[in-house]
């Protein structure tokens, strides 16, 4: 099986999970996903990750170990947005 592209990983996640914001970066071997979904409300970090794995299903069972995730609810995402936290240099 060919290594998936970040765009493909993004599409897989989006198909199985209702995301407010989704961004996947990677080189075909290692991926980093930022996933914002209301479905994460009230779920632990582990439960959120399991939810994403379920969305990915069998397609990425081989590659899943190479996926790091930042899973946020819309409220957490808003709180962590750069505009909400001014950086002082």
C-alpha positions as CSV (number, residue, x, y, z in Angstrom):
1,X,0.0,0.0,0.0
2,X,1.4,3.4,-0.9
3,X,2.0,5.9,1.9
4,X,-0.9,8.2,2.3
5,X,-0.5,11.9,1.7
6,X,-1.5,14.4,4.4
7,X,-4.5,15.3,2.2
8,X,-5.7,11.7,2.1
9,X,-5.4,11.4,5.9
10,X,-7.3,14.6,6.2
11,X,-10.0,13.2,4.0
12,X,-10.3,9.9,5.9
13,X,-10.7,11.8,9.2
14,X,-13.2,14.2,7.8
15,X,-15.3,11.3,6.4
16,X,-15.6,9.7,9.8
17,X,-15.7,12.7,12.1
18,X,-17.5,16.0,12.0
19,X,-14.7,18.5,12.3
20,X,-14.8,22.3,12.8
21,X,-11.2,22.5,11.8
22,X,-8.8,19.9,10.5
23,X,-5.2,20.2,9.4
24,X,-2.9,17.4,8.7
25,X,0.8,17.8,8.0
26,X,3.3,15.0,7.2
27,X,5.8,13.4,4.9
28,X,4.0,10.1,4.2
29,X,5.6,8.4,7.2
30,X,4.8,10.7,10.1
31,X,1.7,12.8,10.4
32,X,0.6,15.5,12.8
33,X,-3.1,16.3,12.8
34,X,-4.9,19.2,14.5
35,X,-8.5,18.2,14.9
36,X,-11.2,20.3,16.3
37,X,-14.6,18.7,16.7
38,X,-17.7,19.2,18.9
39,X,-17.8,15.5,19.3
40,X,-14.8,15.8,21.6
41,X,-16.9,17.7,24.2
42,X,-16.6,15.9,27.5
43,X,-14.3,13.2,26.2
44,X,-10.8,12.5,27.6
45,X,-7.8,12.8,25.4
46,X,-7.6,9.0,25.1
47,X,-11.3,8.8,24.1
48,X,-10.8,11.6,21.6
49,X,-7.9,9.7,20.0
50,X,-9.9,6.5,19.9
51,X,-12.7,8.4,18.1
52,X,-10.2,9.6,15.5
53,X,-8.9,6.0,15.1
54,X,-12.4,4.8,14.6
55,X,-12.9,7.5,11.9
56,X,-9.8,6.3,10.1
57,X,-10.8,2.7,10.4
58,X,-8.7,-0.1,8.7
59,X,-7.3,2.3,6.1
60,X,-4.6,3.5,8.4
61,X,-4.1,0.5,10.7
62,X,-0.6,0.1,9.3
63,X,0.3,3.8,9.5
64,X,-1.6,4.8,12.6
65,X,1.4,4.6,14.9
66,X,2.9,7.5,12.9
67,X,0.0,9.9,13.6
68,X,0.3,12.4,16.4
69,X,-2.8,14.4,17.2
70,X,-3.9,17.5,18.9
71,X,-7.6,17.0,19.6
72,X,-9.6,20.1,20.7
73,X,-13.2,21.1,21.2
74,X,-14.3,24.3,19.5
75,X,-14.1,26.1,22.8
76,X,-10.6,24.8,23.5
77,X,-9.6,25.7,19.9
78,X,-10.9,29.3,20.4
79,X,-9.1,29.6,23.7
80,X,-5.8,28.4,22.1
81,X,-6.1,30.5,18.9
82,X,-3.1,32.8,18.5
83,X,-5.4,35.9,18.4
84,X,-6.7,35.1,21.9
85,X,-3.2,35.0,23.4
86,X,-1.1,38.0,22.5
87,X,2.6,37.2,22.4
88,X,4.9,39.7,24.0
89,X,8.4,39.8,22.7
